[in-house]
């Protein structure tokens, strides 16, 4: 494709480019800017176009990539960094966590409270906390799905009553 044919093909695609740009940006002015940026990029990279490649697809891919790159630039510029904060010495919270004495006591108390639940509540609740899905618990315990859900609900409620200030 010679330079004249290339430019004519690009001019013939302006409507497609505007429609695609508008679908990406949802703003008429931004779409026009995107069409201009794409046209400029296509013309400056004319030597990279291979004749047997779909011209329309090539141009619209360039447009999409320009849009994505511009979007990332906007997102990066809108990220706020607090320069007053010392990024190398981030304060560590001393509260909570199972590695602290308070945290290990909390875990022991929670575990003991779960162990004190009635078997009808403890078994489905323990399975749920271990990662089983409701239907898997129903199958394993051979009880209806609704029963599983209500027992887990009641177990949670009982634990909240007993451990209220902890959770």
N, C-alpha and C positions, 0 to 999 in steps of 0.2 A: 504494500500500500504506500503510495507516494505521499508527500507532505500535503498536497492539495486535497487528495481523497481523504486523508486523515482528518484534516480540518473540517471538511464538509460532513464527514461522519459525526464528528464531535458536535458541530452546529445542529445537525439533524436530531441529535439526542437531547437537546436542551429541555424539551417538554418532559421526557422521561426523568431526566436529572432533577428538574424542579419538583415533580411529583414525589420522587423518592426522597429528596432532601426534606420536603415538607412532612413526609411520613416519619422521618427521623427526628426532626427538630420541633415540629408542631408550631412553628412560628415563621411567618412569611419572610421577614427580614433575615432571620438566621438561615433560612433555607436558601435565600438568594446569595448570602455570603458563602454558604457551603458549595453552591453551584459554581461560583466564581473561583473559590479555592481549588475545587476539583478540576475545573477547566484548566487552570494554570498548571496544576500538578501533572495532568494528562499531557498537556503540550510540552512541558519540560522533560517528560519521560517518554516522549514519542519513540525514541530509539530503542526502548525496552519492549515495545509492543511486538508480538510475534503474529505474523499474518494469519495463521490458521487458528488463532484464539478468538473466541467470541468477544467482539469489540464492546458490545453493550455490557456484558458481564464484567469485563476488565475495568471499564470506566466506573460502573456502580460499586465494584469492590473497592476501588480507590476512594470513592466518596464515603463509603461506609467506614473505611479505615481512618480517614481524616476526621469523620464525626466522632469515632471512638477515641482517637487521640486527643481531640479538643475537649471531649467530655472528661477524660482523665485529668487534663490540665486544670479544668475548672474545679474538679473535686479536690485536687491537690492544693489549689490556691485558696479554697474555702476551709481547709483544715487549719484549725487554730492550735498553735503551740504556745503554751504558757512559758514564756522565757524566764519568769521569776522562779519557776520551780527547778530545783536541783535534780536533773534527770539521772545523775550518777549515784545519788544517795537517796533513793526512794524510801520513805519511812515504812517500816514493817509493822503491821498490826500485831499486837501481842494478845489480842482476844481470840478465843475460839481455836478451832483446829484440834485434831485428835492427838497431836504431839505434845500439847501443853497439859499440865496436870489437871486443869479445869476441864479441858476437852476430853481427856480420858475418863474423868469421873462422869461427865455428861453421857458419854457413849455407854458406860456401864449401867447408868441409871435408865437410859432409853432401852437398852437390851433387856434389863430386868423387867421393865414395865411391859415390854412386848411378850416376854416369857410368861407373865402373869395374866395375859389375856386368856379367855376361855378357848379351848381347842377349836371350837367352831369358827372363831374369829381369827385365832393365831395362825392356823394352817393356811387359809387363803391369803391372808395379809403377808405372811412370810414369803410365800411363793411369788406374790406380786412384787414385793420389794426386791426379790432375787432376780426379777426380770421376766417372769412368766407373763403372758398375755391373759386377759380374762378368759378367752375361749379355751386356752391350754389348761388353765386352772380348773375350769368346769369339767373338762374331759378327764383330767387326772383324778379329781375328787368325785367324779360321777354325780355332779349336782348341776341344776340349771344355771345358765349364764346370769340371769337376774339375781339369783341367790348369791352368786360369787360377788357381784357388784355391791349388793347391799351389805354383805358381811365385811367387805373391805371398807366400805363407807363407815359402818359402825365401829370397826377397829380403829380407824383414823380418829373418829370423834372421841372414842374412849381414851386414846392416847393423848389427844389434845387437852382433854379434861384433866388428865393426870400429870401431864408434862407442860401445861400451859405456858409457864414462864420460860421454858427452855426452847420451845419451837414457835 
